[in-house]
Amino acid sequence: MATYAPLDIPEDGKLAHNITHFARALRKAGLPIGPGRIIDTIRAVEAAGFTRREDFYHTLHACLVSRPEHARTFAEVFRLFWRDPQFLEHMMSLLIPQVKGVQDDRPAAPAERRAAEALLDGALPPPPPADQAQGEEITIDATATQSAEERLRTLDFELMSTAEMAEAKRMLARLSLPVKPLVTRRSRAATQGAAIDLRRTLRQSLRHGGEITSLARKAPVTRWPNLIVLCDISGSMADYSRMVLHFVHAVANRKGQGWAKVHAFTFGTRLTNITRHLARRDVDAALSAAGAQAQDWSGGTRIGPSIRAFNRDWSRRVLGQGAVVLLITDGLDRDDSGLLATEIERLHLSCRRLIWLNPLLRWTGFAPKAQGIRAMLPHVDSFRAGHSIASLEALGAAISDPGDSGDKARLLALLRD
């Protein structure tokens, strides 16, 4: 953490009131903070003192942050509330729509917009009067403007505000992931079956002295496959994995859409099985328990060793019956690419379909330059974007179509070039 100058403490300061307002801003930004935790925070600051900014930061962090995914939001709210003297002007620039000029403004960091909205309470200044307008008049044709819901469907998860994330979670809870049943080699008796059941026909003929009076028919038995989700929860994937797990929770708890079982695993620096937590009906309680178990949330990335752990410990238990595997990761791995290529190939051979969702694919100029992506790409059946609600909606078509490969063919052509 950067070193800051010591804070000046006014003689008639209102530190307790400021801490209370700071905690309320964090609560508006999405952190679960109640009155009891605010009181404990004030007492902790009293005990720890208020002389060094680093100590003050970590004291507040220890008292107010209970989940790893909230650390980034806390850091942005702290920076804006306690450090930046021009935080109000900066926050307003993040919230007010602007017409870009010659020099582009600095884009908002993933948690900056939510922090700004929390501190400003969603308030925006009124537009200037018409008589004060200067310069050339700009006319905007809004006839083809997308609706709010349609815009939210295509909006990047990382760029969503607090209110947009809440609405996106409600939309994800309504999504389904239908799958077609698998036809097995076994058969069952059927009145309208396409094939003749010779054994049952002969057994029935014995009741009539060996005379065949009717032909018994049979139809193939169908069964539902398993869905296996391997979700990257490293620092670069934290915002995306949280939304994807909301979607996976909805799929796991929706009856009648076909999946036999839904198994979910997270990985950063190690593999964690969170399947049992998804059985909880409340999505917040389920993801809170999953985050408590996955201690490597928002940490580093070791894709190769994590997939090797899955192949060694879990593949034989969950990959039978023609399972479909969803791999959600950006593929940015600094470990041995040879190990990653070997383990991803083994995973591909063990399942019926391996679909890779990569949020980096949202960029128009995306190219498979990272070693991890180059090692994994040849061994997946479909390579698709996974950065928005629309990209998750398209998964249903990708799973149902055996020939769907997403952008794999185009990127493999870039690799050959």
ABEGO torsion letter per residue (X at the ends): XBBBBBBBBBABBBAAAAAAAAAAAAAAAGBBBBAAAAAAAAAAAAAAEBABAAAAAAAAAAAABABAAAAAAAAAAAAAAAABAAAAAAAAAAABBBBBBABBBBBBBAAAAAAAAAAAGGBBBBBBBAAABBEBBBBBBAAABBBAAAAAAABBAAABBAAAAAAAAAAAAABBBBBBBBBBABBBBBAABABBBAAAAAAAAAAAGGBBABBBBBBBBBBBBBBBBBBBABAAAAAAAAAAAAAAAAAAABBGAGBABBBBBBBBABBBBAAAAAABABAAAAAAAAAAABAABGBBBBAAAAAAAAAAAAAAAAABGGBBBBBBBAGBBABBAAAAAAAAAAAAAABABBBBBBAAAABAABBBABAAAAAAAAABABBBBBABAAAAAAAAAAAABAABAEAAAAAAAAAAX
